Amino acid sequence: MDQQTEQQKQQAQQGDVVEELSIFLNDFTDSDNDAAGLAWTSSLERHPERQGIYIAEPRHVNLGYYMTSADFGRCIGLVARLKPGLDEPPLTTVLAGRMTEEIIDSHRLVDRALNDEEKELLKRCIKPRNGSKEDALTHARLLALDYLSTLRTQCSRPFVTYVDGVAWDHLESPINLKTHYHEELVFRTAEELNSFRTITEKPVDTESQIEGRRNDLRKWYEKAIERKLKDFGSESPLKNLESYDVLFDEMDKYERIVFFGGCSLTILQHILEKRPELAHKIHYFQQGGTFKSELNILGNPLNFALNTKAAQFVFHENQIGKLANFTLIPTDTTKKLEFTTIGLKEWSPYIGLHTLCFYGRMDPLVLISDEEKQETSASTENLVAWRAEKVHNTDYADPNFKGYKAVMADLVAFLISFTDAFDDRKTPQGIVRKSNIGVKIALRKSSQGSDQMILEHDENSPIRALMLDISSGSSVALIEDTRSLIANARESG
């Protein structure tokens, strides 16, 4: 705990509250985003001197296409067997959408030609065009409501929640939309899941069929959002962020502004360009970056690749130097720790269920509980509690099972930034310790000829990076008791 935080707590207890603005900025991918948000709201609950704003950054979607987890795995297997081999890992080819008609026509498998069914499957790996902005914002609203259900389980204090409509106009789409896990399904009811399955089983051989499916899915989202709003008294807790001026005017009221970023650097670029007088009071913590190019599955770290122009602008030293401080928590750090799914579930059933679905690539239809079949109008709270019990299935307690453990990048980044959770933390693999070093951003050519943003050690740089070391020299430490980790961290953050 730094000296300023201690002073704020003392003044708050004396009735003279020193306010600080805490902004949680994140997107929608896997359960680590959800988990970091829960840690953030837990900190708000303990700190009356902090005012909170949660900003949900949308991602591109295309509602006309769909690929199951099984299809995704089969595509990766086929790409791995192509001859001649491609110049990048099969996961990168499929996930980044680099498959083309030319590759399919000019390659064969190791022992034979591709058959028609295999060619059609590989064609489904070709990256589709991005969908509309309104589809993306609708998707973001549903996911934001799901995340708020998680966040409010440990925080009774009000905070503002925005869906960022400004950022979408600047975002790139580094991931093949067909291959992304459908996070919008995790917290849906049995009725909603069955309806989704019916819609996605419709043929999409023609553009008119694709558009028909897209319209059906739009109606599906509308109904899901309407049902979800009942959890919030039928009044939406979401605000649309249609201009950053609203946010900047709010920021202007505070002397200290702390950002935690788990998405693109779009907002920070806009601050530095349009309201640079705010920069000197901004303490910015961003998950992203790596020292190892092989960790850049998508060419650049995802949070930089979402808006490379913003990242390149922000990382210019004349810009970073305007901030109170800028700290990165790189992939090299977040991959040092893994969390068991059971341990995450014991901390939060919401996080445990979300983790099982994403990292175990579970089809949520498989997780529908017997209780849900009997009580079709169950609340989200009951639905999650029933499904989360399946985390204790003996398979998930097996270290060899795919859903046994997960990397929780944003959760680690939040805890290492604002608590002492990893100051001499004992694990079965050794004691985990954090350090703080200076880094700069360098550009290196990839095998594809593009520039990759790589971290290099430089103590003269204004950019700091938080790192983790394990005393035994192990590459990864396992966190089995997330609940106690968070409980101890709450005392310091």
Buried (B, 14 or more C-beta within 10 A) or exposed (E): EEEEBEEBBEEBEEEEEBBBBBBBBBBBBBBBBBBBBBBBBBBBBEBBBBBBBBBBBBBBBBBBBBBEBEBBEBBBEBBBBBEEEBEBBBBBBBBBBBBBEEBBEEBEBEEEEBEEEBBEBBEBBBBBEBBBEEBBBBBBBBBBBBBBBBBBBBBEBEBBBBBBBBBBEBBBBBBBBBBBBBBBBBBBBBBBBEBBBEBBEEEBEEEEEBEBBBEBBBEBBEEBBEBBBEBBEEEBBBEBBEEBEBBBEBBEEBEBBBBBBBBBBBBBBBBBEEBEEBBEBBBBBBBBBBBEBEBBBBBBBBBBBBBBEBBBBBBEEEBBEBBEEBBBBBBBBBBBBBBBBBBBBBBBBBBBBBBBBBBBBBBBEEBBBEBBEEBEEBEBEBBBBBBBBBBBEEBBEEEEBBBBBBBBBBBBBBBBBBBBBBEEBEBEBBBBBBEEBBBBBEEEEBEEEEBBBBBEEBEEBBBBBBBBBBBEEBEEBBBBBBEEBBEBBBEEB
